[in-house]
Amino acid sequence: MAGRVQPVLAGVVTALVGFASSFTVVLAGLRAAGASDAQAASGLLALCVASGFVAAWLGWRYRIPMSAAWSTPGAALLVATGPPPGGWPVAVGAFLVSGVLIVAAGLFPPLGRAVAAIPKPVAGAMLAGVLLPLCTAPVRALVELPVVAGSVVVGWLLLHRFARRWAVPGALVVAVAAIALTAPPTGLTGAALIPSVTLTTPAWNASALVGLALPLFLVTMAAQNVPGMAVLVGYGYRPPFGAALRTTGLASLLAAPAGGHAVNLAAITAALAAGPDAHPDPERRWIASVTAGAGLAVLGLGAGVATTLVAVAPPILIEAVAGLALLGALATALASAVTDPATREAAVITFVVTASGVTLIGVGGAFWGLVAGCLMLLLFHRRQPAAPDQPAAPDQPATPDQPAASDQPAASDQPAAPDQPALTAPDQPAAPDQPALTAPDQPATPDQPALTAPDQPAAPGQPAAPGQPAAEAQGRSTRVS
């Protein structure tokens, strides 16, 4: 009995931290994409139930602590992109297409490998550019609402210092208290505290497919599914990646008509269920992920209350809490983007274009940032092979200081087959088959300086290297011996 209590408690903590840390990001993203309060509450409920089912099923089926969650970077992408042309129905259509792509990545491994092949600095820079607008919200909130936002930030700092896991939930509690004290008494009048499923008929257009569906798929894969798998592998598990993608993709397809944007493997809270704090025995930690899934589904019933609080609160305050929740993800993305000096310029270009928020032919900045970074990286790598050849040609016209280079043309003039016996003959005690080659080697030791002369500083004075033809065979045998 005691062996089950610990993973169950770890699962409850995982569900609470996962929900409280980022539901504000989800609601901000859904509302930015054009959802009404009822549609946003429906989307949050659908995401909680779908993510909870995925976590419970994968954990029970494979006995691995595979936690699931909504795509927090995907929600930040919705904030950065804004409402697509055509409004909320077109956004729902983009959610469906993203889910189809996730399923396809699970069915066709080359597609998943193609996504994983996107250079990590470029992917990290794109994610950082997507997160930046929300991460600057706490600064703007301190200017617009210094008292309320200041209390939220101070609470976050204190908990971040002494209980880092609870920093964002604690900041949320402070924000809720501030909202309750400052909101008008009539703010909750007529609010639907119990969420209901609101279905939306999807619509599609080309700009939303390229500017929203494709970036949502890439961000979800690169920032959630792949890191989530890496966390599990780091704890010694062998999770089935294809099955996980198929399951999360199907859950995304089911949640999309109700307003859910994407379901994926948990990356931020994955360690809470997969680490040793969940249970000392790795074979028992799957109970934590199953419990976390059940807890997340139950917390979805509070989507109406959460949406109502967000609706009556100042928008900048909700964005500030969401920005505090994403600071860690921003730091990780930036570190991944600029670690390698060889790809740093391409990563910076990706970050700048993505963070600019530009929209070209109806396509948002995330897509153009990815394109710009990949093009820059392609051009950079195309120049790299020519770089070592440029200093060698002008600096050493006769290549006197590189004897190996001068030997290459002579080796190409004479076949390698006849040279091999001459090279090995000196190593054998009896080499009667090579009298002509070995005879000059034994007495003609005075010719040795002629072989080493090209390596001396005075060699540039002999541009034609007249001793080379006569000494080629000797040079080769001498160096080998």
NUGUPA-330230 format. One record per residue (C-alpha): residue in one letter; x, y, z. Coordinates in Angstrom, 1 decimal, padded with zeros to 4 digits, always signed. Layout:
N
ATOM   code        x        y        z
ATOM      a        X        Y        Z
...
END
This chain:
481
ATOM   code        x        y        z
ATOM      m   +000.0   +000.0   +000.0
ATOM      a   +002.8   +002.4   +000.9
ATOM      g   +004.4   +001.7   -002.5
ATOM      r   +001.4   +003.0   -004.3
ATOM      v   +000.9   +006.2   -002.2
ATOM      q   +004.1   +007.9   -003.3
ATOM      p   +003.5   +007.6   -007.1
ATOM      v   -000.2   +008.6   -006.6
ATOM      l   +000.9   +011.8   -004.7
ATOM      a   +003.5   +012.5   -007.4
ATOM      g   +000.8   +012.2   -010.0
ATOM      v   -001.5   +014.6   -008.2
ATOM      v   +001.3   +017.1   -007.9
ATOM      t   +002.1   +016.7   -011.6
ATOM      a   -001.5   +017.4   -012.6
ATOM      l   -001.8   +020.4   -010.3
ATOM      v   +001.5   +022.0   -011.4
ATOM      g   +000.9   +021.3   -015.1
ATOM      f   -002.6   +022.8   -015.0
ATOM      a   -001.9   +025.8   -012.8
ATOM      s   +001.4   +026.6   -014.5
ATOM      s   +000.1   +027.1   -018.0
ATOM      f   -003.7   +027.2   -018.3
ATOM      t   -003.5   +031.0   -018.5
ATOM      v   -001.2   +030.6   -021.6
ATOM      v   -003.8   +028.3   -023.2
ATOM      l   -006.7   +030.6   -022.5
ATOM      a   -004.7   +033.6   -023.8
ATOM      g   -003.8   +031.7   -027.0
ATOM      l   -007.4   +030.5   -027.7
ATOM      r   -008.8   +034.0   -027.1
ATOM      a   -006.1   +035.5   -029.3
ATOM      a   -007.1   +033.1   -032.1
ATOM      g   -010.6   +034.4   -032.0
ATOM      a   -012.4   +032.2   -029.5
ATOM      s   -015.2   +033.6   -027.3
ATOM      d   -015.2   +032.9   -023.6
ATOM      a   -017.4   +029.9   -024.0
ATOM      q   -015.3   +028.5   -026.8
ATOM      a   -012.1   +029.1   -024.9
ATOM      a   -013.6   +027.2   -021.8
ATOM      s   -014.6   +024.4   -024.1
ATOM      g   -011.2   +024.2   -025.6
ATOM      l   -009.5   +024.1   -022.2
ATOM      l   -011.9   +021.3   -021.1
ATOM      a   -011.2   +019.3   -024.2
ATOM      l   -007.5   +019.7   -023.8
ATOM      c   -007.7   +018.5   -020.2
ATOM      v   -009.8   +015.5   -020.9
ATOM      a   -007.8   +014.5   -024.0
ATOM      s   -004.4   +015.0   -022.3
ATOM      g   -005.6   +013.1   -019.3
ATOM      f   -006.8   +010.2   -021.4
ATOM      v   -003.5   +010.0   -023.3
ATOM      a   -001.4   +010.0   -020.2
ATOM      a   -003.6   +007.3   -018.5
ATOM      w   -003.7   +005.1   -021.6
ATOM      l   +000.0   +005.3   -022.5
ATOM      g   +001.1   +004.8   -018.8
ATOM      w   -001.2   +001.8   -018.3
ATOM      r   -000.5   +000.3   -021.8
ATOM      y   +003.3   +000.5   -021.7
ATOM      r   +004.0   +000.7   -018.0
ATOM      i   +006.1   +003.8   -018.6
ATOM      p   +005.5   +007.2   -017.0
ATOM      m   +004.5   +009.0   -020.2
ATOM      s   +002.8   +012.2   -019.1
ATOM      a   +000.7   +014.2   -021.6
ATOM      a   -000.2   +017.8   -021.8
ATOM      w   -001.4   +020.5   -024.1
ATOM      s   +001.1   +022.3   -026.3
ATOM      t   +002.1   +025.4   -024.2
ATOM      p   +004.5   +026.7   -026.9
ATOM      g   +001.6   +026.1   -029.4
ATOM      a   -000.6   +028.4   -027.3
ATOM      a   +002.1   +031.0   -027.2
ATOM      l   +002.3   +030.7   -031.0
ATOM      l   -001.5   +031.5   -031.1
ATOM      v   -000.8   +034.7   -029.1
ATOM      a   +002.0   +035.7   -031.4
ATOM      t   +000.1   +034.9   -034.6
ATOM      g   -003.3   +036.4   -033.6
ATOM      p   -006.6   +035.6   -035.3
ATOM      p   -006.1   +034.0   -038.7
ATOM      p   -008.0   +035.3   -041.8
ATOM      g   -011.4   +033.8   -041.4
ATOM      g   -011.5   +033.9   -037.6
ATOM      w   -012.0   +031.1   -035.1
ATOM      p   -013.4   +028.5   -037.6
ATOM      v   -010.2   +028.7   -039.6
ATOM      a   -008.1   +028.4   -036.5
ATOM      v   -010.0   +025.2   -035.6
ATOM      g   -009.3   +023.9   -039.2
ATOM      a   -005.6   +024.6   -038.6
ATOM      f   -005.8   +022.6   -035.3
ATOM      l   -007.2   +019.6   -037.3
ATOM      v   -004.5   +019.8   -039.9
ATOM      s   -001.8   +019.9   -037.2
ATOM      g   -003.3   +016.8   -035.6
ATOM      v   -003.3   +015.0   -038.9
ATOM      l   +000.4   +015.9   -039.3
ATOM      i   +001.2   +014.5   -035.9
ATOM      v   -000.6   +011.2   -036.7
ATOM      a   +001.3   +011.1   -040.0
ATOM      a   +004.6   +011.5   -038.2
ATOM      g   +003.7   +008.5   -036.1
ATOM      l   +002.7   +006.4   -039.1
ATOM      f   +005.6   +007.4   -041.3
ATOM      p   +008.9   +007.6   -039.4
ATOM      p   +010.7   +009.5   -042.2
ATOM      l   +008.3   +012.5   -041.5
ATOM      g   +009.2   +012.4   -037.8
ATOM      r   +012.9   +012.1   -038.7
ATOM      a   +012.5   +015.1   -041.0
ATOM      v   +011.1   +017.2   -038.2
ATOM      a   +013.9   +016.0   -035.9
ATOM      a   +016.4   +016.9   -038.6
ATOM      i   +015.6   +020.6   -038.3
ATOM      p   +018.7   +022.1   -036.8
ATOM      k   +018.3   +022.6   -033.1
ATOM      p   +019.6   +026.2   -033.1
ATOM      v   +017.0   +027.2   -035.7
ATOM      a   +014.2   +025.3   -033.9
ATOM      g   +015.2   +026.8   -030.6
ATOM      a   +015.4   +030.3   -032.1
ATOM      m   +012.0   +030.0   -033.6
ATOM      l   +010.5   +028.9   -030.3
ATOM      a   +012.3   +031.7   -028.5
ATOM      g   +010.8   +034.2   -031.0
ATOM      v   +007.4   +032.8   -030.4
ATOM      l   +007.7   +033.0   -026.6
ATOM      l   +009.3   +036.5   -026.4
ATOM      p   +006.0   +038.6   -026.7
ATOM      l   +004.5   +036.8   -023.8
ATOM      c   +007.7   +036.8   -021.7
ATOM      t   +007.8   +040.6   -022.0
ATOM      a   +004.3   +040.9   -020.5
ATOM      p   +005.4   +041.0   -016.9
ATOM      v   +007.5   +044.1   -017.6
ATOM      r   +004.6   +045.8   -019.3
ATOM      a   +002.3   +044.8   -016.5
ATOM      l   +004.6   +046.4   -013.9
ATOM      v   +004.3   +049.7   -015.8
ATOM      e   +000.5   +049.5   -016.3
ATOM      l   -000.5   +047.8   -013.0
ATOM      p   +002.4   +048.4   -010.6
ATOM      v   +000.7   +047.3   -007.4
ATOM      v   -001.1   +044.2   -008.6
ATOM      a   +001.6   +043.1   -011.0
ATOM      g   +004.3   +043.9   -008.5
ATOM      s   +002.7   +041.6   -005.9
ATOM      v   +002.5   +038.8   -008.5
ATOM      v   +006.1   +039.2   -009.5
ATOM      v   +007.4   +039.4   -005.9
ATOM      g   +005.4   +036.2   -005.0
ATOM      w   +006.9   +034.5   -008.0
ATOM      l   +010.5   +035.5   -007.1
ATOM      l   +010.1   +034.3   -003.5
ATOM      l   +008.8   +031.0   -004.4
ATOM      h   +011.2   +030.6   -007.3
ATOM      r   +014.0   +031.0   -004.7
ATOM      f   +012.7   +028.6   -002.1
ATOM      a   +010.2   +026.3   -003.8
ATOM      r   +010.8   +026.6   -007.5
ATOM      r   +008.2   +024.0   -008.5
ATOM      w   +005.5   +026.1   -007.0
ATOM      a   +006.6   +029.5   -008.3
ATOM      v   +004.1   +029.8   -011.1
ATOM      p   +001.2   +028.3   -009.2
ATOM      g   +002.0   +030.6   -006.3
ATOM      a   +002.1   +033.6   -008.6
ATOM      l   -001.3   +032.5   -010.0
ATOM      v   -002.8   +032.4   -006.4
ATOM      v   -001.6   +035.9   -005.8
ATOM      a   -003.1   +037.0   -009.1
ATOM      v   -006.4   +035.4   -008.3
ATOM      a   -006.5   +037.1   -004.9
ATOM      a   -005.7   +040.4   -006.6
ATOM      i   -008.5   +039.8   -009.2
ATOM      a   -011.0   +039.0   -006.4
ATOM      l   -010.1   +042.2   -004.6
ATOM      t   -010.1   +044.5   -007.6
ATOM      a   -012.8   +043.0   -009.9
ATOM      p   -016.2   +044.7   -009.9
ATOM      p   -018.9   +042.9   -007.9
ATOM      t   -021.0   +042.3   -011.0
ATOM      g   -018.1   +040.8   -012.9
ATOM      l   -019.2   +037.2   -012.3
ATOM      t   -022.9   +037.9   -013.0
ATOM      g   -024.1   +035.5   -015.7
ATOM      a   -020.8   +033.7   -015.9
ATOM      a   -020.9   +030.0   -016.8
ATOM      l   -018.9   +028.4   -014.0
ATOM      i   -019.5   +024.9   -015.3
ATOM      p   -017.9   +024.4   -018.8
ATOM      s   -019.7   +022.9   -021.7
ATOM      v   -018.5   +021.5   -024.9
ATOM      t   -019.0   +024.0   -027.8
ATOM      l   -018.3   +022.5   -031.2
ATOM      t   -017.1   +024.7   -034.1
ATOM      t   -017.4   +023.8   -037.7
ATOM      p   -013.9   +024.0   -039.1
ATOM      a   -012.9   +026.1   -042.2
ATOM      w   -009.7   +026.2   -044.1
ATOM      n   -007.6   +028.6   -046.2
ATOM      a   -004.1   +028.4   -047.6
ATOM      s   -002.6   +031.2   -045.4
ATOM      a   -003.8   +029.5   -042.2
ATOM      l   -002.5   +026.2   -043.3
ATOM      v   +001.0   +027.6   -043.9
ATOM      g   +001.1   +030.3   -041.3
ATOM      l   -000.7   +028.5   -038.4
ATOM      a   -001.1   +024.7   -039.0
ATOM      l   +002.5   +024.0   -040.1
ATOM      p   +004.2   +026.1   -037.4
ATOM      l   +001.9   +024.6   -034.7
ATOM      f   +002.9   +021.2   -035.8
ATOM      l   +006.6   +022.0   -035.9
ATOM      v   +006.5   +023.8   -032.5
ATOM      t   +004.6   +021.0   -030.9
ATOM      m   +007.0   +018.4   -032.3
ATOM      a   +010.2   +020.2   -031.6
ATOM      a   +009.4   +021.8   -028.3
ATOM      q   +007.1   +019.2   -026.7
ATOM      n   +007.2   +015.7   -028.2
ATOM      v   +010.9   +015.4   -028.9
ATOM      p   +012.0   +016.8   -025.5
ATOM      g   +009.4   +014.8   -023.8
ATOM      m   +010.9   +011.6   -025.3
ATOM      a   +014.4   +012.8   -024.3
ATOM      v   +013.3   +013.2   -020.7
ATOM      l   +012.0   +009.6   -020.6
ATOM      v   +015.2   +008.3   -022.3
ATOM      g   +017.3   +010.2   -019.7
ATOM      y   +015.6   +008.3   -016.9
ATOM      g   +016.4   +005.0   -018.6
ATOM      y   +013.1   +004.2   -020.4
ATOM      r   +012.5   +003.1   -024.0
ATOM      p   +009.3   +004.8   -024.9
ATOM      p   +007.5   +003.9   -028.2
ATOM      f   +007.8   +007.2   -030.1
ATOM      g   +005.5   +006.1   -033.0
ATOM      a   +002.7   +005.0   -030.7
ATOM      a   +003.0   +008.1   -028.6
ATOM      l   +002.7   +010.3   -031.7
ATOM      r   -000.3   +008.4   -033.1
ATOM      t   -002.1   +008.6   -029.7
ATOM      t   -001.5   +012.3   -029.2
ATOM      g   -002.3   +013.1   -032.8
ATOM      l   -005.7   +011.2   -032.5
ATOM      a   -006.4   +013.0   -029.3
ATOM      s   -005.6   +016.3   -031.0
ATOM      l   -008.1   +015.5   -033.8
ATOM      l   -010.8   +014.7   -031.3
ATOM      a   -010.2   +017.8   -029.2
ATOM      a   -009.9   +020.3   -032.2
ATOM      p   -013.6   +020.7   -032.9
ATOM      a   -014.2   +021.5   -029.3
ATOM      g   -011.5   +024.2   -029.4
ATOM      g   -008.3   +022.2   -028.3
ATOM      h   -005.3   +023.3   -030.3
ATOM      a   -002.8   +020.4   -029.7
ATOM      v   -002.1   +017.4   -027.3
ATOM      n   +001.4   +016.1   -026.9
ATOM      l   +003.9   +014.5   -024.6
ATOM      a   +004.7   +016.6   -021.5
ATOM      a   +008.1   +018.1   -021.5
ATOM      i   +008.0   +020.6   -018.6
ATOM      t   +006.3   +018.4   -016.1
ATOM      a   +007.5   +015.0   -017.4
ATOM      a   +010.3   +014.8   -014.8
ATOM      l   +007.8   +015.0   -012.0
ATOM      a   +006.3   +011.7   -012.9
ATOM      a   +009.4   +010.0   -014.4
ATOM      g   +012.0   +011.0   -011.8
ATOM      p   +013.0   +009.2   -008.6
ATOM      d   +010.7   +011.5   -006.5
ATOM      a   +007.8   +009.6   -008.0
ATOM      h   +009.0   +006.3   -006.8
ATOM      p   +012.4   +004.7   -006.1
ATOM      d   +011.5   +001.8   -008.3
ATOM      p   +011.4   +002.9   -012.0
ATOM      e   +008.9   +000.0   -012.7
ATOM      r   +006.3   +001.7   -010.4
ATOM      r   +006.5   +005.2   -011.7
ATOM      w   +003.9   +004.6   -014.4
ATOM      i   +001.3   +004.9   -011.7
ATOM      a   +002.2   +008.6   -011.3
ATOM      s   +001.5   +009.3   -015.0
ATOM      v   -001.8   +007.5   -014.8
ATOM      t   -002.8   +009.4   -011.7
ATOM      a   -001.7   +012.7   -013.4
ATOM      g   -003.9   +011.9   -016.4
ATOM      a   -006.9   +011.3   -014.2
ATOM      g   -006.2   +014.4   -012.2
ATOM      l   -005.8   +016.6   -015.2
ATOM      a   -009.2   +015.4   -016.6
ATOM      v   -010.8   +016.2   -013.3
ATOM      l   -009.2   +019.7   -013.3
ATOM      g   -010.8   +020.3   -016.7
ATOM      l   -014.1   +020.7   -014.9
ATOM      g   -012.7   +023.9   -013.5
ATOM      a   -012.3   +025.3   -017.0
ATOM      g   -015.4   +027.5   -016.6
ATOM      v   -014.1   +029.1   -013.4
ATOM      a   -010.7   +029.6   -014.8
ATOM      t   -012.1   +031.2   -018.0
ATOM      t   -014.4   +033.5   -015.9
ATOM      l   -011.4   +034.7   -013.8
ATOM      v   -009.4   +035.4   -016.9
ATOM      a   -012.4   +037.2   -018.4
ATOM      v   -012.8   +039.7   -015.5
ATOM      a   -009.1   +040.2   -015.0
ATOM      p   -007.0   +042.8   -016.8
ATOM      p   -005.6   +041.1   -019.9
ATOM      i   -002.1   +042.3   -019.2
ATOM      l   -002.2   +040.6   -015.8
ATOM      i   -003.1   +037.3   -017.3
ATOM      e   -000.4   +037.7   -019.9
ATOM      a   +002.1   +038.5   -017.1
ATOM      v   +001.3   +035.3   -015.3
ATOM      a   +001.7   +033.4   -018.6
ATOM      g   +005.0   +035.1   -019.3
ATOM      l   +006.3   +034.1   -015.9
ATOM      a   +005.4   +030.5   -016.6
ATOM      l   +007.3   +030.6   -019.9
ATOM      l   +010.6   +032.3   -018.8
ATOM      g   +012.2   +028.9   -018.2
ATOM      a   +011.2   +027.7   -021.6
ATOM      l   +012.5   +030.9   -023.2
ATOM      a   +015.9   +030.5   -021.4
ATOM      t   +016.2   +026.9   -022.7
ATOM      a   +015.3   +027.9   -026.2
ATOM      l   +017.8   +030.8   -026.3
ATOM      a   +020.6   +028.6   -024.9
ATOM      s   +019.9   +026.0   -027.6
ATOM      a   +019.9   +028.7   -030.3
ATOM      v   +023.2   +030.4   -029.5
ATOM      t   +025.4   +027.6   -028.1
ATOM      d   +027.1   +026.7   -031.4
ATOM      p   +029.1   +029.6   -032.9
ATOM      a   +028.8   +028.0   -036.4
ATOM      t   +025.0   +028.4   -036.5
ATOM      r   +024.7   +031.4   -034.2
ATOM      e   +024.0   +033.9   -037.1
ATOM      a   +021.3   +031.8   -038.6
ATOM      a   +019.7   +031.3   -035.2
ATOM      v   +019.7   +035.0   -034.5
ATOM      i   +018.1   +035.7   -037.9
ATOM      t   +015.4   +033.1   -037.1
ATOM      f   +014.8   +034.7   -033.7
ATOM      v   +014.5   +038.3   -035.0
ATOM      v   +012.2   +037.4   -037.9
ATOM      t   +009.9   +035.3   -035.7
ATOM      a   +009.8   +037.8   -032.8
ATOM      s   +009.0   +040.6   -035.2
ATOM      g   +005.5   +039.3   -035.7
ATOM      v   +005.4   +040.2   -039.3
ATOM      t   +002.6   +038.8   -041.5
ATOM      l   +003.4   +038.3   -045.2
ATOM      i   +000.7   +037.1   -047.7
ATOM      g   -001.3   +036.0   -044.6
ATOM      v   +001.5   +033.9   -043.1
ATOM      g   +002.8   +034.7   -039.7
ATOM      g   +006.4   +035.4   -038.5
ATOM      a   +007.1   +031.9   -037.1
ATOM      f   +007.0   +030.4   -040.6
ATOM      w   +009.1   +033.1   -042.2
ATOM      g   +011.6   +033.0   -039.3
ATOM      l   +012.1   +029.3   -039.9
ATOM      v   +012.5   +029.8   -043.6
ATOM      a   +015.0   +032.7   -043.1
ATOM      g   +017.1   +030.7   -040.6
ATOM      c   +017.2   +027.6   -042.8
ATOM      l   +018.3   +029.7   -045.9
ATOM      m   +021.0   +031.4   -043.9
ATOM      l   +022.2   +028.1   -042.6
ATOM      l   +022.3   +026.6   -046.1
ATOM      l   +024.3   +029.5   -047.4
ATOM      f   +026.7   +029.3   -044.5
ATOM      h   +027.4   +025.6   -045.0
ATOM      r   +027.8   +026.1   -048.7
ATOM      r   +030.7   +028.5   -048.1
ATOM      q   +032.4   +026.3   -045.6
ATOM      p   +034.1   +023.7   -047.9
ATOM      a   +035.9   +026.4   -049.8
ATOM      a   +037.3   +028.1   -046.7
ATOM      p   +040.3   +025.7   -046.0
ATOM      d   +041.4   +025.9   -049.7
ATOM      q   +041.8   +029.6   -049.9
ATOM      p   +044.8   +030.1   -047.6
ATOM      a   +046.7   +027.1   -049.0
ATOM      a   +046.8   +028.3   -052.6
ATOM      p   +048.4   +031.8   -052.2
ATOM      d   +050.5   +031.1   -049.1
ATOM      q   +052.4   +028.0   -050.5
ATOM      p   +052.6   +028.1   -054.3
ATOM      a   +055.2   +025.3   -054.5
ATOM      t   +054.1   +023.5   -051.3
ATOM      p   +057.7   +023.0   -050.2
ATOM      d   +056.8   +022.7   -046.5
ATOM      q   +054.4   +019.9   -047.1
ATOM      p   +056.3   +016.8   -048.2
ATOM      a   +053.1   +014.7   -048.1
ATOM      a   +051.5   +017.0   -050.6
ATOM      s   +054.5   +016.8   -053.0
ATOM      d   +054.4   +013.0   -052.8
ATOM      q   +050.8   +012.8   -053.9
ATOM      p   +051.5   +013.7   -057.6
ATOM      a   +054.3   +011.2   -057.8
ATOM      a   +052.1   +008.5   -056.2
ATOM      s   +049.5   +009.2   -058.8
ATOM      d   +052.0   +008.9   -061.6
ATOM      q   +053.2   +005.5   -060.5
ATOM      p   +050.7   +002.8   -059.7
ATOM      a   +050.4   +001.8   -056.1
ATOM      a   +050.8   -001.9   -056.8
ATOM      p   +054.5   -001.8   -057.8
ATOM      d   +055.2   +000.6   -055.0
ATOM      q   +053.9   -001.7   -052.3
ATOM      p   +056.7   -004.4   -052.7
ATOM      a   +059.3   -001.6   -052.7
ATOM      l   +057.9   -000.3   -049.4
ATOM      t   +057.7   -003.6   -047.8
ATOM      a   +061.0   -005.0   -049.1
ATOM      p   +063.2   -003.2   -046.6
ATOM      d   +061.2   -004.8   -043.8
ATOM      q   +061.9   -008.3   -045.1
ATOM      p   +065.2   -010.1   -044.3
ATOM      a   +065.5   -011.4   -047.9
ATOM      a   +064.2   -009.3   -050.7
ATOM      p   +065.8   -010.7   -053.8
ATOM      d   +063.1   -009.5   -056.1
ATOM      q   +063.9   -005.9   -055.8
ATOM      p   +067.7   -005.5   -056.4
ATOM      a   +067.3   -002.3   -058.4
ATOM      l   +065.3   -000.5   -055.8
ATOM      t   +067.1   -001.7   -052.7
ATOM      a   +070.6   -001.3   -054.0
ATOM      p   +070.4   +002.5   -054.2
ATOM      d   +068.9   +002.6   -050.7
ATOM      q   +071.7   +000.9   -049.0
ATOM      p   +074.9   +002.7   -050.2
ATOM      a   +073.3   +005.8   -051.3
ATOM      t   +072.7   +007.2   -047.9
ATOM      p   +074.3   +010.4   -049.0
ATOM      d   +071.3   +011.0   -051.1
ATOM      q   +069.3   +011.4   -047.9
ATOM      p   +069.9   +015.1   -047.6
ATOM      a   +068.4   +015.5   -051.1
ATOM      l   +065.2   +014.0   -049.8
ATOM      t   +065.0   +016.2   -046.8
ATOM      a   +066.2   +019.3   -048.5
ATOM      p   +062.7   +020.3   -049.8
ATOM      d   +061.6   +020.4   -046.1
ATOM      q   +064.2   +023.0   -045.1
ATOM      p   +063.6   +026.7   -045.3
ATOM      a   +066.1   +026.9   -048.2
ATOM      a   +063.8   +024.8   -050.4
ATOM      p   +061.9   +027.8   -051.9
ATOM      g   +065.1   +028.5   -053.8
ATOM      q   +064.6   +025.3   -055.9
ATOM      p   +061.3   +026.0   -057.6
ATOM      a   +061.6   +023.0   -060.0
ATOM      a   +062.7   +020.5   -057.3
ATOM      p   +065.2   +018.8   -059.6
ATOM      g   +066.0   +016.0   -057.2
ATOM      q   +062.4   +014.8   -057.0
ATOM      p   +062.2   +012.5   -060.0
ATOM      a   +065.4   +010.6   -059.0
ATOM      a   +064.5   +010.4   -055.3
ATOM      e   +060.8   +009.5   -055.4
ATOM      a   +061.3   +005.8   -054.8
ATOM      q   +064.0   +006.5   -052.3
ATOM      g   +061.8   +009.0   -050.5
ATOM      r   +059.0   +006.6   -050.2
ATOM      s   +061.1   +003.7   -048.9
ATOM      t   +063.1   +005.9   -046.6
ATOM      r   +060.0   +007.3   -044.9
ATOM      v   +058.4   +003.9   -044.4
ATOM      s   +061.6   +002.4   -043.1
END
